[in-house]
Amino acid sequence: MNEEQQGNGAGEPQARRLRFTASGWEYFRIWIVNVALTLLTLGIYSAWAKVRARRYLYGNVWLGDSAFDYTANPVAILRGRILVVIVLALLTFAQFFSILYYYAALLALMPLVPWVVVRARSFQMRNSRYRGIALDFQGKYWDAAVWYPLSWAASVATLGLARPFTVFGRDRYLVTESRFGNQPFGFAGKPRPYYGMYVVTAVVVGVLYIGGIVALLVVLSAVLAATNSNAEAAGPDMRLFLVGLVAIVAAVSLFVLAYLRTRLLSYRWSNTQLGEDTFRLDLSVTEMLWLYSSNAVLILATFGLFIPFARIRVLRYVVGQFSVTQTDAERIFEAGESQGVAATGAEAAGEFGLEIGI
């Protein structure tokens, strides 16, 4: 028995750990060519660049003896991006004339958000395959409307108190409406752990901000005392304060990114099932914080050239912590109904930063 499987006999659950075999240098070569061709074609090649990069990454994620595959059509993605560019141009045009026109246009586009969510999730899932069987998403427009524009309004109206519940609802919706072939996914998560994660985040962020600003003021007071409070020191002191403030904001942002995203991702997957099969994702906040912070430093030091290596580092760690416990490793899933879906929603979601992924 190899290290990827744990089980003592036929019919007993087997835990299979995912493997990630991508190379940083291989992905760098793909990335640098994609960047060059995208610039040379004024952005047109970006659709092919996205598919090429994803096919490489998917093809290096292995479960057992099979890798995943990404089958999206670059032409479909390009059409979606053209439509998104037209919408953004219209918004910019409206803003040029009047800020009221701009917000009116945004309000008019709000009913499209659920459509974008459903189309984007469907396009992403139906172009993701394992052993030739595609994933699928069967979510409906009105369900998406509850967990996206309406949930945003609820978060604002409750001063953020409803945010954990809306994130829980969004995760449950995205998981339970997803399929692998003819088998639906299930979600066993509860709202309470979401509130716990957000409370911890709020408390730690508050402590970091207050402690950081107090420490900064102490340092500035010491510097001011050393310079005898002369007028010439006022300029440097203010610059030092601004640099310190930026450092505090960066540190807090890294913590939120490492803690909240790590805990949410681990909880979502560890409470997801596919039939009788279960998933487990155990991510360390300290490990992710180290990856994010060291990647940020190296990206800045290399003027962006470390970006592909940074992505591979994070993916290698995350995929390596992911396991699937199967009650019957030989069970066959039947392919679901074949459906095509345009890429417009997926591209709009990317442009507007909608959270639709798990």
RODO-2510 file (C-alpha; in nm, 4 decimals, decimal comma):
residues 358
     n   res          X          Y          Z
     1     m     0,0000     0,0000     0,0000
     2     n     0,1404     0,3413    -0,0915
     3     e     0,1446     0,6548     0,1211
     4     e    -0,1509     0,8065    -0,0611
     5     q    -0,3947     0,5407     0,0581
     6     q    -0,4914     0,4348     0,4063
     7     g    -0,7209     0,1381     0,4555
     8     n    -0,6928    -0,2159     0,5799
     9     g    -0,9240    -0,4069     0,3503
    10     a    -1,1909    -0,4130     0,0862
    11     g    -1,4895    -0,1974     0,1701
    12     e    -1,3026     0,0058     0,4317
    13     p    -1,2585     0,3813     0,3819
    14     q    -0,9409     0,4822     0,1998
    15     a    -0,7826     0,8238     0,2521
    16     r    -0,6148     0,9461    -0,0655
    17     r    -0,3981     1,2558    -0,0498
    18     l    -0,3791     1,4832    -0,3542
    19     r    -0,0406     1,5398    -0,5164
    20     f     0,0843     1,8526    -0,6909
    21     t     0,3672     1,7942    -0,9384
    22     a     0,4025     2,1365    -1,1024
    23     s     0,7457     2,2989    -1,1299
    24     g     0,8060     2,6652    -1,0542
    25     w     1,0426     2,7014    -1,3514
    26     e     0,8023     2,5293    -1,5924
    27     y     0,5183     2,7532    -1,4812
    28     f     0,7471     3,0583    -1,5026
    29     r     0,8163     2,9802    -1,8709
    30     i     0,4432     2,9528    -1,9386
    31     w     0,3745     3,2720    -1,7434
    32     i     0,6437     3,4858    -1,9066
    33     v     0,5371     3,3805    -2,2580
    34     n     0,1739     3,4515    -2,1677
    35     v     0,2646     3,7995    -2,0417
    36     a     0,4713     3,8786    -2,3511
    37     l     0,2053     3,7608    -2,5981
    38     t    -0,0722     3,9365    -2,4060
    39     l     0,1186     4,2647    -2,4259
    40     l     0,2061     4,2159    -2,7940
    41     t    -0,1580     4,1445    -2,8854
    42     l    -0,2956     4,4295    -2,6705
    43     g    -0,4680     4,1830    -2,4385
    44     i    -0,6284     3,9565    -2,6994
    45     y    -0,4043     3,6612    -2,6124
    46     s    -0,5054     3,6830    -2,2440
    47     a    -0,7890     3,4344    -2,3025
    48     w    -0,5465     3,1749    -2,4434
    49     a    -0,2997     3,2597    -2,1653
    50     k    -0,5626     3,1838    -1,9003
    51     v    -0,6499     2,8465    -2,0536
    52     r    -0,2849     2,7521    -2,1049
    53     a    -0,1934     2,8325    -1,7435
    54     r    -0,4962     2,6548    -1,5968
    55     r    -0,4436     2,3441    -1,8082
    56     y    -0,0898     2,3202    -1,6774
    57     l    -0,1956     2,3655    -1,3145
    58     y    -0,4959     2,1304    -1,3365
    59     g    -0,2864     1,8686    -1,5152
    60     n    -0,0440     1,8622    -1,2241
    61     v    -0,3055     1,7951    -0,9557
    62     w    -0,3314     1,4184    -0,9074
    63     l    -0,5782     1,2027    -0,7153
    64     g    -0,4597     0,8449    -0,7292
    65     d    -0,3303     0,7676    -1,0776
    66     s    -0,5360     1,0350    -1,2581
    67     a    -0,4867     1,4095    -1,2988
    68     f    -0,7489     1,6791    -1,3426
    69     d    -0,8101     1,8582    -1,6713
    70     y    -0,9310     2,2026    -1,7789
    71     t    -1,1169     2,2138    -2,1112
    72     a    -1,2341     2,5739    -2,1569
    73     n    -1,2450     2,7254    -2,5054
    74     p    -1,0274     3,0414    -2,5262
    75     v    -1,2566     3,1912    -2,7913
    76     a    -1,5514     3,1720    -2,5516
    77     i    -1,3444     3,3438    -2,2828
    78     l    -1,2395     3,6156    -2,5298
    79     r    -1,6027     3,6869    -2,6213
    80     g    -1,6870     3,7192    -2,2534
    81     r    -1,3981     3,9588    -2,1945
    82     i    -1,5006     4,1760    -2,4891
    83     l    -1,8486     4,2129    -2,3412
    84     v    -1,7003     4,2967    -2,0004
    85     v    -1,4785     4,5643    -2,1575
    86     i    -1,7841     4,7182    -2,3242
    87     v    -1,9714     4,7297    -1,9910
    88     l    -1,6717     4,8851    -1,8132
    89     a    -1,6364     5,1416    -2,0920
    90     l    -2,0017     5,2402    -2,0521
    91     l    -1,9561     5,2761    -1,6755
    92     t    -1,6497     5,4942    -1,7286
    93     f    -1,8407     5,7019    -1,9841
    94     a    -2,1278     5,7504    -1,7351
    95     q    -1,8841     5,8516    -1,4599
    96     f    -1,7258     6,1064    -1,6915
    97     f    -2,0564     6,2897    -1,7283
    98     s    -2,1901     6,2594    -1,3740
    99     i    -2,1297     6,0536    -1,0637
   100     l    -2,5096     6,0168    -1,0415
   101     y    -2,5155     5,8524    -1,3850
   102     y    -2,2385     5,6191    -1,2699
   103     y    -2,4249     5,4990    -0,9598
   104     a    -2,7479     5,4761    -1,1583
   105     a    -2,5708     5,2495    -1,4071
   106     l    -2,4319     5,0359    -1,1236
   107     l    -2,7804     5,0062    -0,9744
   108     a    -2,9209     4,9079    -1,3134
   109     l    -2,6549     4,6365    -1,3462
   110     m    -2,7210     4,4919    -0,9991
   111     p    -2,9889     4,2452    -1,1193
   112     l    -2,7225     4,0942    -1,3471
   113     v    -2,5037     3,9912    -1,0515
   114     p    -2,6889     3,6621    -0,9791
   115     w    -2,6754     3,5781    -1,3496
   116     v    -2,3001     3,6417    -1,3485
   117     v    -2,2566     3,4193    -1,0425
   118     v    -2,4491     3,1273    -1,1927
   119     r    -2,2840     3,1549    -1,5347
   120     a    -1,9347     3,1926    -1,3889
   121     r    -1,9695     2,8964    -1,1551
   122     s    -2,1225     2,6835    -1,4312
   123     f    -1,8467     2,7694    -1,6771
   124     q    -1,5755     2,6968    -1,4204
   125     m    -1,7237     2,3640    -1,3131
   126     r    -1,8222     2,2306    -1,6563
   127     n    -1,4720     2,2872    -1,7865
   128     s    -1,3121     2,1034    -1,4928
   129     r    -1,2786     1,7272    -1,5412
   130     y    -1,1484     1,4237    -1,3591
   131     r    -1,1179     1,0893    -1,5401
   132     g    -1,3142     1,2382    -1,8283
   133     i    -1,6155     1,3298    -1,6137
   134     a    -1,7029     1,6981    -1,5819
   135     l    -1,8214     1,8783    -1,2731
   136     d    -2,1427     2,0771    -1,2999
   137     f    -2,3367     2,3529    -1,1271
   138     q    -2,7164     2,3676    -1,1259
   139     g    -2,7762     2,6774    -0,9160
   140     k    -3,0734     2,8996    -0,9974
   141     y    -3,0881     3,2766    -1,0490
   142     w    -3,3120     3,3558    -0,7504
   143     d    -3,1039     3,1491    -0,5080
   144     a    -2,7939     3,3346    -0,6224
   145     a    -2,9784     3,6647    -0,5764
   146     v    -3,0355     3,5831    -0,2079
   147     w    -2,6671     3,5198    -0,1320
   148     y    -2,5103     3,7935    -0,3411
   149     p    -2,6701     4,1396    -0,3894
   150     l    -2,9321     4,0880    -0,1172
   151     s    -2,6771     3,9522     0,1313
   152     w    -2,4532     4,2544     0,0668
   153     a    -2,7432     4,4814     0,1612
   154     a    -2,8032     4,2736     0,4767
   155     s    -2,4367     4,3070     0,5786
   156     v    -2,4499     4,6849     0,5370
   157     a    -2,7842     4,7179     0,7193
   158     t    -2,6556     4,5160     1,0176
   159     l    -2,3154     4,6914     1,0260
   160     g    -2,1436     4,3664     0,9308
   161     l    -2,3161     4,1431     1,1887
   162     a    -2,4878     3,9405     0,9163
   163     r    -2,1669     3,8904     0,7188
   164     p    -2,0689     3,5508     0,8706
   165     f    -2,4163     3,4093     0,8066
   166     t    -2,4198     3,5308     0,4469
   167     v    -2,0779     3,3747     0,3852
   168     f    -2,2097     3,0478     0,5306
   169     g    -2,5160     3,0651     0,3061
   170     r    -2,3059     3,1428     0,0018
   171     d    -2,0777     2,8443     0,0682
   172     r    -2,3704     2,6086     0,1232
   173     y    -2,5358     2,7290    -0,1977
   174     l    -2,2241     2,6868    -0,4105
   175     v    -2,1459     2,3402    -0,2717
   176     t    -2,4921     2,1845    -0,2661
   177     e    -2,5740     2,2986    -0,6198
   178     s    -2,2534     2,1434    -0,7545
   179     r    -2,2275     1,7980    -0,9097
   180     f    -1,9599     1,5524    -1,0150
   181     g    -2,1198     1,3624    -1,2988
   182     n    -2,4575     1,2510    -1,1637
   183     q    -2,3577     1,2785    -0,7954
   184     p    -2,4449     1,5941    -0,5931
   185     f    -2,2152     1,7461    -0,3319
   186     g    -2,3344     1,7951     0,0245
   187     f    -2,2416     2,0499     0,2905
   188     a    -2,2488     1,9806     0,6660
   189     g    -2,1226     2,3197     0,7837
   190     k    -2,3016     2,5367     1,0416
   191     p    -2,3220     2,9172     1,0854
   192     r    -2,1662     2,9221     1,4339
   193     p    -1,8045     2,8459     1,3298
   194     y    -1,8261     3,1269     1,0731
   195     y    -1,9126     3,3741     1,3480
   196     g    -1,6205     3,2416     1,5530
   197     m    -1,3778     3,3022     1,2658
   198     y    -1,4988     3,6571     1,2072
   199     v    -1,4989     3,7426     1,5795
   200     v    -1,1377     3,6237     1,6138
   201     t    -1,0446     3,8244     1,3041
   202     a    -1,2094     4,1414     1,4375
   203     v    -1,0482     4,1094     1,7822
   204     v    -0,6977     4,0388     1,6509
   205     v    -0,7216     4,3141     1,3891
   206     g    -0,8275     4,5609     1,6594
   207     v    -0,5397     4,4576     1,8870
   208     l    -0,2890     4,4774     1,6011
   209     y    -0,4067     4,8229     1,4954
   210     i    -0,4143     4,9663     1,8470
   211     g    -0,0865     4,8031     1,9521
   212     g     0,0858     4,9010     1,6286
   213     i    -0,0224     5,2651     1,6473
   214     v     0,0744     5,2900     2,0154
   215     a     0,4185     5,1431     1,9389
   216     l     0,4548     5,3824     1,6451
   217     l     0,3682     5,6830     1,8610
   218     v     0,6207     5,5716     2,1246
   219     v     0,8939     5,5480     1,8611
   220     l     0,8022     5,8880     1,7171
   221     s     0,8053     6,0423     2,0648
   222     a     1,1538     5,9044     2,1220
   223     v     1,2732     6,0376     1,7849
   224     l     1,1162     6,3754     1,8557
   225     a     1,2819     6,3956     2,1956
   226     a     1,6191     6,3036     2,0452
   227     t     1,5909     6,5846     1,7903
   228     n     1,4915     6,8394     2,0587
   229     s     1,1615     6,9087     1,8811
   230     n     1,3221     7,1383     1,6244
   231     a     1,1138     7,2467     1,3284
   232     e     1,3399     7,0752     1,0755
   233     a     1,2478     6,7364     1,2218
   234     a     0,8755     6,7814     1,1632
   235     g     0,8923     6,6706     0,7987
   236     p     1,0936     6,3504     0,8596
   237     d     0,8749     6,2645     1,1618
   238     m     0,5611     6,2826     0,9500
   239     r     0,7178     6,0671     0,6799
   240     l     0,8240     5,8143     0,9435
   241     f     0,4712     5,8086     1,0794
   242     l     0,3232     5,7460     0,7331
   243     v     0,5739     5,4675     0,6617
   244     g     0,4916     5,3068     0,9958
   245     l     0,1197     5,3366     0,9292
   246     v     0,1583     5,1674     0,5903
   247     a     0,3590     4,8881     0,7568
   248     i     0,0828     4,8358     1,0156
   249     v    -0,1874     4,8203     0,7465
   250     a     0,0229     4,5717     0,5458
   251     a     0,0784     4,3505     0,8512
   252     v    -0,2914     4,3506     0,9406
   253     s    -0,3903     4,2751     0,5797
   254     l    -0,1499     3,9795     0,5687
   255     f    -0,2974     3,8443     0,8913
   256     v    -0,6543     3,8714     0,7602
   257     l    -0,5518     3,7039     0,4347
   258     a    -0,3698     3,4220     0,6123
   259     y    -0,6150     3,3627     0,8977
   260     l    -0,9597     3,4210     0,7518
   261     r    -0,9008     3,2692     0,4096
   262     t    -0,7139     2,9710     0,5559
   263     r    -0,9782     2,8941     0,8173
   264     l    -1,2681     2,9430     0,5749
   265     l    -1,1089     2,7248     0,3066
   266     s    -1,0290     2,4471     0,5542
   267     y    -1,3779     2,4534     0,7080
   268     r    -1,5583     2,4572     0,3711
   269     w    -1,3775     2,1566     0,2303
   270     s    -1,3689     1,9609     0,5559
   271     n    -1,7498     1,9825     0,5693
   272     t    -1,8088     1,8908     0,2057
   273     q    -1,9141     1,5435     0,0909
   274     l    -1,9651     1,3729    -0,2426
   275     g    -2,2059     1,0902    -0,1767
   276     e    -2,0346     0,8848     0,0935
   277     d    -1,6935     1,0286     0,0149
   278     t    -1,5594     1,3035     0,2422
   279     f    -1,2871     1,5652     0,2077
   280     r    -1,0297     1,6983     0,4499
   281     l    -0,8201     2,0141     0,4252
   282     d    -0,5884     2,0989     0,7156
   283     l    -0,4128     2,4309     0,6567
   284     s    -0,1883     2,6020     0,9111
   285     v    -0,2413     2,9746     0,9607
   286     t     0,1258     3,0269     1,0512
   287     e     0,2414     2,8373     0,7406
   288     m     0,0114     3,0381     0,5155
   289     l     0,1178     3,3624     0,6819
   290     w     0,4808     3,2724     0,6122
   291     l     0,4014     3,1854     0,2492
   292     y     0,2052     3,5068     0,1884
   293     s     0,4581     3,7360     0,3580
   294     s     0,7685     3,5770     0,2016
   295     n     0,5995     3,5723    -0,1400
   296     a     0,5143     3,9429    -0,1068
   297     v     0,8766     4,0292    -0,0216
   298     l     1,0160     3,8195    -0,3070
   299     i     0,7664     3,9601    -0,5590
   300     l     0,8658     4,3148    -0,4647
   301     a     1,2371     4,2290    -0,4683
   302     t     1,2133     4,0736    -0,8177
   303     f     0,9820     4,3423    -0,9599
   304     g     0,7030     4,0883    -1,0104
   305     l     0,9055     3,8073    -1,1671
   306     f     0,8503     3,5837    -0,8644
   307     i     0,4704     3,5829    -0,9162
   308     p     0,4536     3,2397    -1,0885
   309     f     0,6847     3,0841    -0,8264
   310     a     0,4686     3,2342    -0,5498
   311     r     0,1567     3,0772    -0,6965
   312     i     0,3227     2,7364    -0,7223
   313     r     0,4443     2,7588    -0,3600
   314     v     0,0940     2,8264    -0,2282
   315     l    -0,0715     2,5642    -0,4487
   316     r     0,1861     2,2995    -0,3584
   317     y     0,1163     2,3517     0,0121
   318     v    -0,2648     2,3706    -0,0177
   319     v    -0,2989     2,0713    -0,2500
   320     g    -0,0603     1,8700    -0,0343
   321     q    -0,2856     1,9197     0,2698
   322     f    -0,5964     1,7992     0,0858
   323     s    -0,7232     1,4414     0,1165
   324     v    -1,0274     1,2457     0,0018
   325     t    -1,1674     0,9568     0,2070
   326     q    -1,3432     0,7134    -0,0257
   327     t    -1,5663     0,4310     0,0929
   328     d    -1,5360     0,2615    -0,2453
   329     a    -1,2369     0,3640    -0,4535
   330     e    -1,3645     0,1679    -0,7545
   331     r    -1,7108     0,3261    -0,7580
   332     i    -1,7984     0,4671    -1,0989
   333     f    -1,9693     0,8029    -1,1433
   334     e    -2,1818     0,8466    -1,4524
   335     a    -2,1403     1,1583    -1,6613
   336     g    -2,4141     1,4128    -1,6143
   337     e    -2,6096     1,5848    -1,8884
   338     s    -2,3739     1,7622    -2,1270
   339     q    -2,4388     2,1354    -2,1264
   340     g    -2,2557     2,4241    -2,2803
   341     v    -2,2322     2,7631    -2,1151
   342     a    -2,0853     3,0908    -2,2322
   343     a    -1,7814     3,2392    -2,0587
   344     t    -1,9285     3,5881    -2,0143
   345     g    -2,0265     3,5307    -1,6531
   346     a    -1,6878     3,3893    -1,5623
   347     e    -1,5053     3,6866    -1,7074
   348     a    -1,7421     3,9377    -1,5470
   349     a    -1,6905     3,7711    -1,2117
   350     g    -1,3155     3,8058    -1,2530
   351     e    -1,3369     4,1696    -1,3540
   352     f    -1,5656     4,2737    -1,0714
   353     g    -1,4041     4,0557    -0,8047
   354     l    -1,7098     3,8496    -0,7167
   355     e    -1,6442     3,5693    -0,4676
   356     i    -1,7822     3,2608    -0,6379
   357     g    -1,5099     3,0061    -0,5830
   358     i    -1,4656     2,7437    -0,3166
***
